[in-house]
Amino acid sequence: MRVRVLRWSLPALAMGGLVCGVLTWRGYAQAPNPGQQAIKVQVNEVIVPVTVTDEKGRFVSNLEQKDFQIFDQGKEQKIEYFTRERNQPVVVGFLIDLSNNSRTQWKNWEAAAEEMVLQMLPDDNPEMRKRMSGYLIGYGNEAELMVDTTSDPEPFLNRLRKLKPGGGSALYDAIYQACTNRKLIQGEPVEPRRIIIIIGDGNDNHSSKTLEQVVELAQRNLVTIYGVSTIYSGFTSEGTDALTKLAEDTGGRVEYPLANPYKDVAGFLSQPRDEGNYALQPGTGGYASAVSSAIFGSVANVVGEVTTQYILRYIPDNAAQDSAKPFRSLKVTVSLPNVKVRARQYYYPHAAN
């Protein structure tokens, strides 16, 4: 078959991931806020959003159900539902790092968050806003729900422009809050799906929750986590591994816009300086432009990934349903050469104890 790929430019995009889990109900696994009603659905259905890209990282957009195979504990399962519709309904949690580590490039990160909001909740596209909604959580010494779930971009923009970073980082508490304490949209997590985008370095030094706790919570609640790392080229962060785990274990991935923002600039590393081997002198317009371009390129990648996925659903066979294992292996394949299927490797089949 001929493979059709999508070529993106800002503000549209490229990246990949998959999240899945068994639906026990369409609310969160933790108790919802008082007065919120959980919506019951079939308890043993597994939802599998999945992204397929070619060897150049471009989305493969015209696959059919027959092109996919899903294996649960190594045994192929029957796909009960399939869609490849673009711009599927999504609820996006924007989690932004307000710790001291974000201060150096704060204006760029603020602008990146604003751009994501405007791409996903556009003022001039009422139809898209019917499908997309989001919420904002800032985390410094504590995590705070700053904008509850809405499709209106103005509250996000107004709040983001007033923020000032400083203090520690309670990232894990922010993820916990995203999974337990915000207004739900009718139909979650089937339609709309749940996404978290973290703009930060992955460090955590003020949370009461642990990495393992919030990874499991996100998986059980069918949340895919993406990261836009604020780490600079040549620097390391204790949070890098944590951010990678949060993303990959839930089916997302991490963008690193500052890992080498001027890699394509002529003369890179050819003129060593005492302050560092910069291709462009820090403080100049060229350097600022390269950094800004790299950050907004990562924004484009994330938005494209969130809005362009296949959705598969299946009901595990009896052997899978009867398994006493706390989690089960999962594998998704596509019957085409030279493509990459982004999928996490396990899901939780049972409710938390």
SULCORRA-V169190 format. One record per backbone hydrogen bond with DSSP energy under -0.5 kcal/mol. CO is the residue of the C=O (numbers start at 1). NH is the residue of the N-H. Records with the same first field share a line. If there is no record, write none. Layout:
# SULCORRA-V169190
CO=NH ; NH
This chain:
# SULCORRA-V169190
2=4
4=61 ; 62
6=8 ; 59
9=12
19=49
21=47
22=24
25=24
33=36
38=40
39=26
42=45
44=316
45=23 ; 47
46=314
47=21
48=312
49=19
50=310
51=342
52=60
53=340
54=57
58=54
59=6 ; 61
64=67
65=68
67=335
69=333
70=77
71=73 ; 331
72=75
75=72
77=70
78=80 ; 315
81=313
83=311
89=193
90=92 ; 133
91=195
92=94 ; 135
93=95 ; 197
94=96 ; 137
95=199
96=139
98=166
99=102
100=103
103=106
105=108 ; 109
106=110
107=111
108=112
109=113
110=114
111=115
112=116
113=117
114=118
115=119
116=120
117=121
122=125
125=129
126=130
127=131
128=131 ; 132
131=90
133=92
134=150
135=94
136=146 ; 147
137=96
138=144
139=98
140=170
142=140
144=138 ; 146
147=136
150=134
151=153
153=156 ; 157
154=158
155=159
156=160
157=161
159=162 ; 163
160=163
167=100
169=205 ; 206
170=174
171=175
172=176
173=177
174=178
175=179
176=180
177=180 ; 181
185=188
187=190 ; 191
192=189
193=91
194=224
195=93
196=198 ; 226
197=95 ; 199
198=200 ; 228
199=97
200=230
210=214
211=215
212=216
213=217
214=218
215=219
216=220
217=221
218=223
219=222
222=194
224=196
226=198
227=229 ; 255
228=200
232=235
237=240
239=243
240=244
241=245
242=246
243=247
244=248
245=249
246=250
247=250 ; 251 ; 252
248=251
251=18
253=227
255=229
256=259
258=233
260=263
262=265
265=268
267=270 ; 271
273=276
276=278
281=284
284=288
285=289
286=290
287=291
288=292
289=293
290=294
291=295
292=296
293=297
294=298
295=299
296=300
297=301
298=302
299=303
300=304
301=305
302=306
303=307
304=308
305=308
307=87
310=50 ; 312
311=83
312=48
313=80 ; 81
314=46 ; 316
317=321
318=322
319=323
320=323
328=347
329=73
331=71
333=69
334=336
338=55
340=53 ; 342
341=343
342=51
345=330
347=328 ; 349
348=22
